[in-house]
Amino acid sequence: MADERTFFNEMLDETGEPRQAYARLAQWLEDKPANFLTKKSRDAEMVFRRLGITFAVYGAQEATERLIPFDPIPRIISAAEWRRLSAGIDQRVRALNAFLHDIYHRQEILRAGRVPADLVLQNEAFLPEMAGFTPARKVYAHIIGTDLVRVSENEFYVLEDNTRTPSGVSYMMENRETMMRLFPELFQSHRVAPVEQYPENLRQTLESVAPDPAKSNQTIVVLTPGIYNSAYFEHAFLADSMGVELVEGRDLFVDSGKVFMRTTRAPKQVDVIYRRIDDAFLDPLTFNADSMLGVPGLFDAYRAGSVTICNAPGTGIADDKAIYAYVPDIIEFYTGQKPILNNVPTWNCSRPDDLAYVLDNLEDIVVKEVHGSGGYGMLIGPTASKREIAEFRRVLEANPSNYIAQPTLALSACPTHVASGIAPRHVDLRPYVLIGDQVRITPGGLTRVALKKGSLVVNSSQGGGTKDTWVLED
Amino acid sequence: MLGRTASSLFWMSRYHERAQNVTRLLEVGFRGAIISHSGQEDGTHWTFALSCSGCEKDFAQKYDELNLRNVAAFMIFSKDNSDSVRHCLELARNNARAVRTSITAELWEAINTTWIEFNEVNPQTITQDTLPDFLAWVNQRSHLFRGALLNTILRDDGYFFSQMGNFVERADNTARILNTQYWTLLPDSDIVEDGSAERYQWSAILRALSGRRSYRFAYPNARLKAFNIAEFLILRTEMPRSLAHCYDWIADTAEDLAQFYGSREPSLDLASEISRELSEKQMREIYQQGLHEFLTEFVGKNNQFAKQLSEDYNFA
């Protein structure tokens, strides 16, 4: 596991001196009185609650709207580090879109044997309904959140690609707003690359993939499952900051192959749908017939080219955990270049050799469900009890193809405000990428932090918090 | 604007108005309970609050005793009573949340903070000593909501629909309170000498509709009389809770909406028809028709207007 002695400390070097990017922040932290951050954290929490920046926790009985804990100490990334990261992300998202186009058309990569055909064609996330259809600009995944972890000065790994409906971008924006309110002096002493252009960029991206990009007034909507969805705040936030309607499935209908929204006046035709509902719920006529969230006939209208859905149906295949292991091959196949960012070595438990290794080393590695998310249904060997490992072994043996395994990474740590003062806590990073007429990467992203000492689980549903992430400009 | 958005704005305002109306009824009940001459808590004063909000029967099914604790539990905090303050505030907020993108940050914060602070109140702490302050707080939060709405929201269709919700609810509330107590407002009771029983009911009605002081300005001789009180609350447009005032506002809003959209819908004609009837009516005619019949008919028309509005503008 992340041995407390060997993880990479992003602020301090081996001698305990602040690294260059953190020099000013470290000094500033030292100069502040002991209870300063406690008070500021409380101020921040009040702002978040009043604004309703909450998420819903499934399974919790009462108080289902919760705040994600916000850590007031920013995470800092130098300009040089960011250049390399963004080049790697850019390469990766282009390759994944090329992969999606290929598997829904000629399937060259399967024919070349670089990715096993069964893994794609038998995959639940592969939508045969998308075969032969080409979305505008050949872009499938328009909004991607690439999950990264850092293990040393120069080593970043991609954990997941999140090509379906990545969430959290509203926290990136609100965290920044809150930081600017709490610590204006820090923004004077650091040149922090702004993130406020994200909604504008998102809108440009969506407009650029409209069925008729020449049309001057594109009608864009954000499609939400409704106020009880865990990310509802974000859906409203994005619609609001782009200046577009926030709709539910029942607000839309299809007539003569076109999608309209029900307004107080005449129905209005919709050009682009930024959907925040899963493929299976998009259209009860094509997918899940029981869905109350979707729009009957939407998929046919989409295939007929009268409306663009972002992300495209069927993009889930690109961030499937079983496909993940092949992403380096995918990058080489479509770009002809070596991947800039590393993949975490992954054992595929459906392979007997891999399974045997995993079963022999359960106490040292991380095992994840292929289709799981949110930190549920996974085993972190080094922190699990003997009994938990034994139980997981049984589950794994019963259905090995449902699991992949990875070595436990020593996630880097950042200074974090905790009860005892300031202490290093493990973090990951999710930068947000937009792909349309160009690839736009917002500098920084969302840093998630595991608030419990030694914990490697950063998911908000498991007690993780967030930090503002600063990319410094040269 | 989405039909569903129009609907949510309408109901957001409507539920907020209802929360405030229920609160005022409780204030009247509380006042009656503490000044009752017998010196002990007299449950009958709470009956006024329960019957005006139409939940007397539901209350009786759940509670044996009519006292402050039970009435507060039922009318303020109950999750089962669809007219409790809690339920109204929750639905007002849910509707606001569904249209976060169509309301201002000021308005959202007013609604959201009310809901958060309301939830922090432990019902056990509401006693005879704390109830008045608590009710005053709910009232102030309602005023803050309305103020934030009037001061910050764009004067477009969203504004018009939220006004409709507010005044449809207010008109309904006024008509129901009068109808529950109509027998104390019959002109005959004018001539029953002394009439201290009616006097209590009259001032309760005026208090429940925030009209006790303004009545004295509207009727310079200031004597409480059934005829005047009925006229004040039904026909006088300067009284902000009278039926005539509510429909003045609704009809004006209907005109604005017609102009905004560039077309007239049946609901708008219905609004101006109801408004015209009220402005042409004399109190004497209402008594001739029968006060109870008139009020019952009005509640029906008001409902019909709301229904027509939701049909005309595709409320989901």
Chai-1 contact restraints between the chains, C-beta under 6 A:
chainA,res_idxA,chainB,res_idxB,connection_type,confidence,min_distance_angstrom,max_distance_angstrom,comment,restraint_id
A,R50,B,E109,contact,1.0,0.0,6.0,A-B,restraint_1
A,R50,B,T113,contact,1.0,0.0,6.0,A-B,restraint_2
A,G52,B,N112,contact,1.0,0.0,6.0,A-B,restraint_3
A,I227,B,R97,contact,1.0,0.0,6.0,A-B,restraint_4
A,I227,B,A98,contact,1.0,0.0,6.0,A-B,restraint_5
A,A236,B,R100,contact,1.0,0.0,6.0,A-B,restraint_6
A,A236,B,T101,contact,1.0,0.0,6.0,A-B,restraint_7
A,A239,B,T101,contact,1.0,0.0,6.0,A-B,restraint_8
A,D240,B,T101,contact,1.0,0.0,6.0,A-B,restraint_9
A,E245,B,L2,contact,1.0,0.0,6.0,A-B,restraint_10
A,L246,B,T101,contact,1.0,0.0,6.0,A-B,restraint_11
A,R250,B,A316,contact,1.0,0.0,6.0,A-B,restraint_12
A,D251,B,L2,contact,1.0,0.0,6.0,A-B,restraint_13
A,D251,B,R4,contact,1.0,0.0,6.0,A-B,restraint_14
A,R262,B,G3,contact,1.0,0.0,6.0,A-B,restraint_15
A,R262,B,N314,contact,1.0,0.0,6.0,A-B,restraint_16
A,T263,B,M1,contact,1.0,0.0,6.0,A-B,restraint_17
A,T263,B,L2,contact,1.0,0.0,6.0,A-B,restraint_18
A,T264,B,M1,contact,1.0,0.0,6.0,A-B,restraint_19
A,T264,B,G3,contact,1.0,0.0,6.0,A-B,restraint_20
A,T264,B,A6,contact,1.0,0.0,6.0,A-B,restraint_21
A,T264,B,Y313,contact,1.0,0.0,6.0,A-B,restraint_22
A,R265,B,Y261,contact,1.0,0.0,6.0,A-B,restraint_23
